[in-house]
Amino acid sequence: MEPSVRIMENLSALDKFDYIASEHLFSDQLKQLIEQYLPEQLWRPCAFINPQKKDQKTFWFLPDLPYKPKQVVIGSNGIPSAVYIDETDFAQKAPAILRIRNPKGTVFLIVHLSVAESILRRGICGLELQRLGKQTE
């Protein structure tokens, strides 16, 4: 798994983010949290470098998540609205983080409530948490 190296002039711009959605890149802080829920995964680094200043900031690609849920319901807006895990897999094979692709190819990361709470407590920046399912107003 070769690391990705990208040249960037203003690395301080990355300080505002712990997650870069376009490629599912995780900051060191977010990676350390997610590793608690995805043990023994191989993470591939993505190094952003500024050769002139000899500066570097590393993000990490989300590892492959092979577990497939029993059923995924995609809303009319293309966003997953419900995820069903086989009862025998719950808290066993099913990880607390799932990668769901809608029919148009957009990838969503679905996290268990415990993961979402951990993210909120740590003040992770650059991502939005949205509750699955119908919400009453």
C-alpha positions as CSV (number, residue, x, y, z in Angstrom):
1,M,0.0,0.0,0.0
2,E,1.9,2.9,-1.3
3,P,1.5,6.3,0.5
4,S,0.1,9.2,-1.5
5,V,2.2,12.3,-1.5
6,R,0.7,15.7,-2.5
7,I,2.5,19.0,-2.8
8,M,0.6,21.9,-1.1
9,E,1.7,25.4,-0.3
10,N,-0.5,26.3,2.6
11,L,-0.5,23.3,5.0
12,S,-2.0,25.3,7.8
13,A,-5.3,25.3,5.8
14,L,-5.6,21.6,6.7
15,D,-5.7,22.4,10.4
16,K,-9.4,23.3,10.0
17,F,-10.2,19.7,9.0
18,D,-10.1,16.3,10.6
19,Y,-11.9,14.7,7.7
20,I,-11.7,15.4,4.0
21,A,-14.8,13.9,2.4
22,S,-13.8,13.8,-1.2
23,E,-11.4,10.9,-0.5
24,H,-12.4,9.8,3.0
25,L,-9.1,11.1,4.5
26,F,-8.8,11.2,8.3
27,S,-6.5,13.4,10.4
28,D,-4.2,11.7,13.0
29,Q,-6.7,12.7,15.7
30,L,-9.7,11.2,14.0
31,K,-7.7,8.1,12.9
32,Q,-6.8,7.4,16.5
33,L,-10.4,7.5,17.5
34,I,-11.6,5.3,14.6
35,E,-8.9,2.7,15.2
36,Q,-10.6,1.9,18.5
37,Y,-13.7,0.8,16.4
38,L,-11.7,-0.7,13.5
39,P,-8.8,-2.6,15.1
40,E,-6.2,-4.4,13.1
41,Q,-6.8,-2.4,9.9
42,L,-4.1,-1.3,7.5
43,W,-4.2,2.5,7.0
44,R,-2.6,4.1,4.0
45,P,-1.0,7.5,4.6
46,C,-1.6,10.6,2.5
47,A,1.2,13.1,3.1
48,F,0.7,16.7,2.2
49,I,4.0,18.4,1.9
50,N,5.5,21.8,1.3
51,P,9.0,21.2,0.0
52,Q,10.1,24.8,0.3
53,K,9.3,25.0,4.1
54,K,10.1,21.3,4.6
55,D,6.8,20.9,6.3
56,Q,4.4,17.9,6.2
57,K,0.9,17.0,7.4
58,T,-0.3,13.4,7.2
59,F,-3.9,12.3,6.7
60,W,-5.0,8.6,6.3
61,F,-7.2,6.9,3.8
62,L,-10.1,4.9,5.4
63,P,-9.2,1.2,5.1
64,D,-11.5,-1.2,3.1
65,L,-14.5,-2.2,5.1
66,P,-15.7,-5.5,3.8
67,Y,-18.8,-6.0,5.9
68,K,-22.0,-5.5,3.9
69,P,-25.3,-4.9,5.9
70,K,-28.3,-7.1,5.4
71,Q,-30.3,-4.2,3.8
72,V,-29.8,-0.5,3.1
73,V,-32.7,1.8,2.4
74,I,-31.8,4.8,0.2
75,G,-34.1,7.9,0.4
76,S,-35.3,9.7,-2.6
77,N,-32.6,12.3,-2.0
78,G,-29.9,9.6,-2.4
79,I,-28.9,9.6,1.2
80,P,-29.2,6.3,3.2
81,S,-32.2,6.5,5.5
82,A,-31.9,3.1,7.2
83,V,-29.3,0.3,7.6
84,Y,-30.3,-3.2,8.7
85,I,-27.7,-5.5,10.2
86,D,-28.4,-9.2,10.6
87,E,-29.2,-9.9,14.2
88,T,-26.5,-12.6,14.5
89,D,-23.9,-10.1,13.2
90,F,-24.7,-7.2,15.5
91,A,-21.8,-6.5,17.9
92,Q,-19.9,-9.4,16.3
93,K,-19.0,-9.2,12.7
94,A,-20.6,-5.8,11.9
95,P,-18.2,-3.0,12.6
96,A,-19.4,0.3,14.2
97,I,-18.5,2.0,10.9
98,L,-20.0,1.1,7.6
99,R,-19.2,2.3,4.1
100,I,-22.4,2.6,2.0
101,R,-22.5,3.4,-1.7
102,N,-25.8,4.7,-3.1
103,P,-26.9,3.7,-6.7
104,K,-25.3,6.8,-8.1
105,G,-21.9,5.9,-6.6
106,T,-21.7,8.4,-3.8
107,V,-20.1,6.9,-0.7
108,F,-21.5,7.5,2.8
109,L,-19.9,6.6,6.1
110,I,-22.4,5.3,8.6
111,V,-21.3,5.2,12.2
112,H,-22.8,3.8,15.3
113,L,-24.1,6.2,17.9
114,S,-21.2,5.4,20.2
115,V,-18.7,6.5,17.4
116,A,-20.7,9.7,16.8
117,E,-20.7,10.6,20.5
118,S,-16.9,10.1,20.6
119,I,-16.5,12.3,17.6
120,L,-18.6,15.0,19.2
121,R,-16.8,14.9,22.5
122,R,-13.4,15.3,20.8
123,G,-14.4,18.3,18.8
124,I,-13.5,16.8,15.5
125,C,-13.8,19.3,12.6
126,G,-14.7,19.1,9.0
127,L,-17.6,16.6,9.1
128,E,-21.3,16.6,9.6
129,L,-23.2,14.0,11.5
130,Q,-26.7,13.3,10.3
131,R,-29.2,11.0,12.0
132,L,-30.5,8.1,9.8
133,G,-34.2,7.6,9.3
134,K,-37.2,9.8,9.4
135,Q,-37.0,12.7,11.9
136,T,-40.1,14.2,13.4
137,E,-40.2,18.0,13.4
